[in-house]
Amino acid sequence: DLILRGSKHKLTSAEGTTQGCNLAMDFYGVGIMKLISILKEEAPNCRNSWFADDSAGAGKTDDVRCWWDALQHYGPPVGYFPQPEKTCLIVKDPDKIDYFKEIFPGVNVTADGSRYLGSFIGTKDATDRYVTTKVKEWAKDIEDIATAAASEPQFAFSAYYYGVMKKWCYLMRTTPDIGNLLNPIERTIKNRLIPALTGITPVSDTLREVFLLSPKNGGLGLLKPVEIADTEYQCSKDINEDLIEAIVVNSMDQFLPNISKISKAKLQCKKTKIEQEQQKKFSILSSCGEELGRQIALASEKGASSWLTSLPLKSCGFILSKQQFHDSVKLRYNIKLDDISGDCACGNKNSVDHSLICKLGGYTSLRHNHLRDTLLNLVDVVCKDVVREPPLLPITNEELPRGTTLKNDARLDISCRGFFSALDKTFLDIRVLHPNSQSNAKKPLAAMYKAHENEKKTKYLHRIREIEKANFTPFVMSTTGGLAPEASCFVKRLASKVSQKLSQPYSCVLSYIRRKLRFELLKTTLMALRGFRKSKYVSISDLDFNLLTFYVN
């Protein structure tokens, strides 16, 4: 049945599976097996391979001719109709093309080669010509993406990252020795795509090297196809070793893939790619300078790059304007933003780092409160008695360690029941830190997070344990999207509870929560960069409302 989105009605197929059905390929394979068996009996010396309705035969002239005749004779009764004008015969000797045209009337005969299943079979020169033609098409696609990026860089990035980039990945995995032919793609990426996506012009060689790293390693995932072509082909060859052998042997025996062997090959290929990327990252960090190296480390934190790899879904709030997207990329690498004043309304010199810690305008409070409310809404899905800014019980005669806050009107950000165990109460206090502020810039990331967690614990942990008889979690997050260890554990626990309640995969729920927190924090962080700040506030109580005096002559 074909299910229509947004409707309760279905379209029932009268001819079996519909286009796009997941079972279509399996049903077609079962249906075509009879024809394949007949062809093997009629032309036993012709190597015959199939992919859906694409058939191919290879062997000596008489064997291939016998196979072709059998295909034309036995195919139509089972629903397979060979079309000579869409069929290509590849021969070794170019001087015998006319001879083969007589033997195979209506079939296209060539000694160069032909496109087959998205790759090419033929001579080296013909293969290079085919790849060159495809590269020109893909370079044009990148140009089109760059044009779209001028107005919608986030959509353009997603289209490239999840769509266009995959086109040459398949060709690299099926066609050997094509790396040098992919240079036009790299030139278009560096000179057109990256400036349009990021707003950075010109793109230095150092930044280009950084951008080719995967997002989780601090880059943008804009790979250099020239450098990865050989690795992609070798990995594909290793993973499909048994399938390649089965096609060459061409036995009618049932092919059962060695799952264990394939899994090991996949793991080895993944390990090889990870090692190559880590070597590249190490090389970049050793030459890029301390400032950029710290930004790469911050961007490599778990969840920090989730805004970049998320699809721009309006329903989830995962949408950024072109200015927001450009600012986000520049903030990621601490690159100076365009069109911001050199002086802040507070009287200090303005910069990205200053904008994110300046209290004038209320943007630091907005950032904190919005993150609090977002987290509270997520906690409310699985917990009871969820309260915003709950007051703490007053202190009477309890003795508490030095540093503990003793104010009777003290409040934390969130409290809830049933998070870690049934009925137990849990308090959260949120802090958003800027890792490049003067107090944090010289600290290693782990020590920085630990210091902020310990500061929260010193103020509240013992009071909550001794007086409230409850749990306490300091929820520390950086403006670059990184989570402190206890905040990370809290998010994982929250994802586990939401997953169980909604019967959704844990990995999907965890990914959504990280993305949601990251986007909401990112938007308020960007507001602090561009938001208006007044140099002076006038209290309404100071205004004179007797502004007009009317004189009547």
Secondary structure, 3 states (H helix, E strand, C coil): CEECCCCCCEECCCCCCCCCCCCHHHHHHHHHHHHHHHHHHHCCCCEEEEECCEEEEECCHHHHHHHHHHHHHHCHHHCCCCCHHHCEEECCCHHHHHHHHHHCCCCEEECCEEEECCEEEECHHHHHHHHHHHHHHHHHHHHHHHHHHCCCHHHHHHHHHHHHHHHHHHHHHHCCCCHHHHHHHHHHHHHHHHHHHHCCCCCCHHHHHHHCCCHHHCCCCCCCHHHHHHHHHHHHHHHCHHHHHHHHHCCCCCCCCCHHHHHHHHHHHHHHHHHHHHHHHHHHHCCCCHHHHHHHHHHCCCCCCHHHHCCCCHHHCCCCCHHHHHHHHHHHCCCCCCCCCCECCCCCECCHHHHCCCCCCCHHHHHHHHHHHHHHHHHCCCCEEEEECCECCCCCCCCCCCCCCCCCCCECCEEEECCCCCCCEEEEEEEEECCCCCCCCCCCHHHHHHHHHHHHHHHHHHHHHHHHCCEEEEEEEECCCCECHHHHHHHHHHHHHHHHHHCCCHHHHHHHHHHHHHHHHHHHHHHHHHCCCCCCCCCHHHCCCCCCCCCCC
